[in-house]
Amino acid sequence: MITLSRLYVYPVKSCRGIELQSAEVTRLGLRYDRQWMVVDAAGQFLAQRADRGRGVAVASMFAIDTAIEGESLRLAAPGMSPLALPLAGLAGPEVGVSIWGKTCRAIDQGAAASDWFSASTAGANALAAMVAGAKCRGEFEDSTGTCHEDPD
């Protein structure tokens, strides 16, 4: 028998999580879990660690607090003013991002988010939201590792 003692979501990959009492499960997993990621200028995701050369290790990612307040994602980092973004994400240009060697589609979340993450992680970085319907899960990848939209 499996028992859950705590339940967390991590809205921004590698930033601090949010403890929940309950969660909505979608086809991609827990709602808002890893819906956003921070990427460098080349579209490579940032994480607290790098794995076999994939991902850019940025230890300061763990210092970024996340919270869901109403219809907003609120981000806070030491020495910085908080940043609030709509949970639905911002409309912006579609960009290719790379996560664990897979190429996925995401939406650039704008200059304010880019500036905020660049300052909080000491690099030229941007925030990207996963495109609705685009998956980075094994069953939705083709033989080249490229993610595609769910056919449903």
VEXDREN-2710 file (C-alpha; in Angstrom, 1 decimal):
% VEXDREN-2710
k/r/px/py/pz
1/MET/0.0/0.0/0.0
2/ILE/1.3/3.5/-0.9
3/THR/0.8/6.3/1.5
4/LEU/1.3/10.0/0.6
5/SER/2.6/12.0/3.5
6/ARG/3.1/15.3/1.6
7/LEU/2.2/16.6/-1.8
8/TYR/4.1/19.3/-3.7
9/VAL/4.0/20.9/-7.1
10/TYR/6.9/22.8/-8.6
11/PRO/5.3/25.4/-11.0
12/VAL/8.8/26.5/-12.3
13/LYS/11.2/23.6/-12.8
14/SER/13.9/23.6/-10.2
15/CYS/12.5/26.5/-8.1
16/ARG/11.0/25.8/-4.7
17/GLY/7.8/23.9/-4.6
18/ILE/4.4/24.5/-3.0
19/GLU/3.0/22.1/-0.5
20/LEU/-0.6/21.2/-1.2
21/GLN/-3.4/19.5/0.7
22/SER/-5.0/18.3/-2.6
23/ALA/-4.3/18.6/-6.3
24/GLU/-6.0/18.3/-9.6
25/VAL/-4.6/15.6/-11.9
26/THR/-4.5/16.4/-15.6
27/ARG/-3.3/14.2/-18.5
28/LEU/0.2/15.7/-17.9
29/GLY/0.2/15.1/-14.2
30/LEU/-0.5/17.5/-11.3
31/ARG/-1.9/20.9/-12.4
32/TYR/0.7/23.6/-12.5
33/ASP/3.6/21.2/-11.9
34/ARG/6.6/22.2/-14.0
35/GLN/4.4/24.3/-16.3
36/TRP/7.2/26.8/-16.6
37/MET/11.0/26.5/-17.0
38/VAL/13.9/28.9/-17.0
39/VAL/16.0/28.7/-20.1
40/ASP/19.3/30.3/-21.2
41/ALA/19.8/32.2/-24.4
42/ALA/20.2/28.9/-26.3
43/GLY/16.9/27.6/-25.0
44/GLN/18.6/25.0/-22.7
45/PHE/16.7/24.6/-19.4
46/LEU/18.3/25.6/-16.1
47/ALA/18.1/23.3/-13.1
48/GLN/19.8/23.0/-9.7
49/ARG/22.0/20.3/-11.3
50/ALA/23.2/19.2/-14.7
51/ASP/23.0/15.6/-15.7
52/ARG/25.4/14.1/-18.3
53/GLY/26.0/17.5/-19.8
54/ARG/22.3/18.1/-20.3
55/GLY/20.8/21.1/-18.4
56/VAL/22.7/24.1/-17.0
57/ALA/23.4/23.9/-13.3
58/VAL/22.3/27.0/-11.4
59/ALA/22.2/26.4/-7.6
60/SER/20.4/29.7/-7.0
61/MET/17.3/28.3/-8.6
62/PHE/16.4/26.7/-5.2
63/ALA/16.3/30.2/-3.6
64/ILE/13.3/31.2/-5.7
65/ASP/10.0/30.8/-3.9
66/THR/6.9/30.1/-5.9
67/ALA/3.3/30.6/-4.8
68/ILE/-0.1/30.4/-6.5
69/GLU/-2.2/33.4/-5.5
70/GLY/-5.6/33.6/-7.1
71/GLU/-5.0/33.5/-10.8
72/SER/-1.3/34.5/-10.5
73/LEU/2.0/32.7/-10.2
74/ARG/4.1/34.7/-7.7
75/LEU/7.9/34.4/-7.6
76/ALA/10.2/35.8/-4.9
77/ALA/14.0/35.7/-4.6
78/PRO/16.3/37.2/-2.0
79/GLY/17.0/40.9/-2.5
80/MET/14.4/41.2/-5.4
81/SER/10.9/42.6/-5.7
82/PRO/8.4/39.8/-6.3
83/LEU/7.2/39.0/-9.8
84/ALA/3.6/38.0/-10.6
85/LEU/2.5/36.4/-13.8
86/PRO/-0.9/35.0/-14.9
87/LEU/-1.3/31.3/-14.3
88/ALA/-2.7/31.0/-17.8
89/GLY/0.7/32.3/-19.1
90/LEU/1.3/35.3/-21.3
91/ALA/0.8/35.4/-25.0
92/GLY/4.2/35.6/-26.7
93/PRO/6.4/34.1/-29.3
94/GLU/6.8/30.4/-29.5
95/VAL/10.3/29.2/-28.8
96/GLY/12.1/25.8/-28.9
97/VAL/13.5/24.7/-25.6
98/SER/15.7/21.8/-24.7
99/ILE/15.0/19.7/-21.6
100/TRP/17.0/16.5/-20.8
101/GLY/18.0/16.3/-24.5
102/LYS/14.4/16.6/-25.8
103/THR/13.2/19.6/-27.9
104/CYS/9.8/21.0/-26.9
105/ARG/7.7/24.0/-27.7
106/ALA/7.2/26.7/-25.2
107/ILE/6.0/30.3/-25.0
108/ASP/8.4/33.1/-24.0
109/GLN/6.9/34.8/-21.0
110/GLY/8.2/38.3/-21.9
111/ALA/10.9/40.8/-21.0
112/ALA/9.8/41.4/-17.4
113/ALA/10.2/37.7/-16.6
114/SER/13.4/37.5/-18.6
115/ASP/14.9/40.5/-16.7
116/TRP/13.7/39.1/-13.3
117/PHE/15.2/35.6/-13.9
118/SER/18.4/37.1/-15.4
119/ALA/18.9/39.1/-12.2
120/SER/18.0/36.3/-9.8
121/THR/20.1/33.7/-11.5
122/ALA/23.0/36.0/-12.6
123/GLY/22.8/35.1/-16.2
124/ALA/21.0/36.0/-19.5
125/ASN/17.9/33.8/-18.9
126/ALA/14.2/33.8/-19.7
127/LEU/11.1/32.2/-18.5
128/ALA/9.2/29.9/-20.8
129/ALA/5.8/28.3/-20.4
130/MET/5.1/24.9/-21.9
131/VAL/2.7/25.1/-24.9
132/ALA/-0.7/23.7/-24.1
133/GLY/-0.9/20.3/-25.6
134/ALA/2.9/20.0/-26.2
135/LYS/4.3/17.1/-24.1
136/CYS/7.8/16.2/-23.1
137/ARG/6.9/12.7/-22.0
138/GLY/8.2/9.5/-23.7
139/GLU/4.9/8.4/-25.2
140/PHE/4.6/11.6/-27.2
141/GLU/8.1/11.8/-28.6
142/ASP/9.1/10.7/-32.0
143/SER/12.3/8.6/-32.7
144/THR/14.4/11.8/-32.9
145/GLY/13.4/12.9/-29.4
146/THR/11.2/15.7/-30.6
147/CYS/8.0/16.3/-28.7
148/HIS/4.7/16.6/-30.5
149/GLU/1.2/17.7/-29.6
150/ASP/-1.1/15.2/-28.1
151/PRO/-3.3/13.9/-31.0
152/ASP/-6.5/14.1/-28.9
END
